[in-house]
Amino acid sequence: QVQLLESGGGLVQPGGSLRLSCASSGAVFSFSVMGWYRQAPGKQRDLVATITSSGRTGYADSVKGRFTISADFARKSMYLQMNSLKSEDTAVYYCKCTRAFYGNDYWGQGTQVTVSS
């Protein structure tokens, strides 16, 4: 059974930084794409950033220049460095990993990020 576990969330002041991590267990296959999503209260879950096994990255416009996604596909782990955080970045952040060739998606349980003074 594949499990994804996010960590690194917490409370931070505006302008601060956090680094999120996503670790997987139970996957005997490779992932082709890994990504971070977030969901604020009362809103839909939105894409934040993605990275492919070839190293291609993509970002939501709202986080470009502030967030950096990275991953170790061999270790099946992923990170999100978040700088210059704003109150509107407050949300539960989820990691999602997509199985190579088959396309199955796996989600973590989420980690809360709160940006507030």
N, C-alpha and C positions, 0 to 999 in steps of 0.2 A: 504494500500500500504506500503510495507516494504521499509524503507530507512536506509542506513548506512552512517554515517558521520565520516570521519577521521579528526583528528586534531593533532597538535603537531609538524608538519613539520617545516622546516626553514633552515637557513644557519648556519653551524657550521664548526669550524676548524678541520682539521685532528687530531684524537686523542680525540675529544670531544664526548659528549653524547647527545642523544635526547630520549624522550619518546613519542611514538605515542599512540593515543587512537582511538578506534572505538566504536561509540555508535549507537545503533539501535533504530528504532521507527516503530510502526505500525505492529509488528509481534505478532500475537496472538498464535503462535505455538513456539515450542522449536527448537533450533539449535543443531545439533549433532557434527558439526565440525566448527571451525572458523580458519581463517588463514590470513596471510599477504603475499602479492605478491608485486613485484616491476617491473617497466619497465623503463629502461634507453633509452635515445633518440636513435632511429634507431635499437633498439633491441626488442626481444620478451618479453612478460610478464613472469616472473619467480617466482617460489615459494620461499618464504623466510622462513616461519615457520608456523606450524599448531599446533592446540591443539584440542583434543576431549573432549567431555563432561565427559569422565572418567578421564581426566587429562593427557592423553598421549600426549607428544609433539614430534615434528620432526623439524629438521632444515636443511637448505641447508648447504653444507660443507663450503661454503664461509663465513658463519656467525656464525658457531658453536664456542662457547666460548666467543662470543662478544655480541650476541643478546639473549634476553630472552623474550619469549612469555608468557602471562598470560591472564586469562579470568574469567569473572563472568558470567556463563551461566544463572543464575537466572535473572540477570539484563541485559543479552544479550549485554555485553560490553567486549571489548578486548583491550589488551595493548601490546606494543612492546618496551622493553627497549633496546636501542642501545648504546653500549659503544665502545670505541676504533674505532671510525668511520674512514673510509678510503675514499679517493676520489672515488674509484670504487663503493662505496655504494650510490653515487648520482643517484637518480631515483625518479620517482613518485611511492609512496607506496599506495597500495590498500588493503582494507580489503574485505574478502569474507566470507560469512556465508552460511552454508548448512542446509536446513531444515531437521529435523529428520524424518525418515521413508520415506519421499517422494523424498529427494535428490535434491530439487530445490536449485540452487545457487543464491545468491544475492551479488551484488558488490557495493562498495562505489565509490565515484567520484575521490578519490585519494588525497594525500597530497604530496607536493614537499619536498624532502630532498636534500639539496645541501651541499656537504662536500668540502670545499675549503679554502685555506689560503688567 
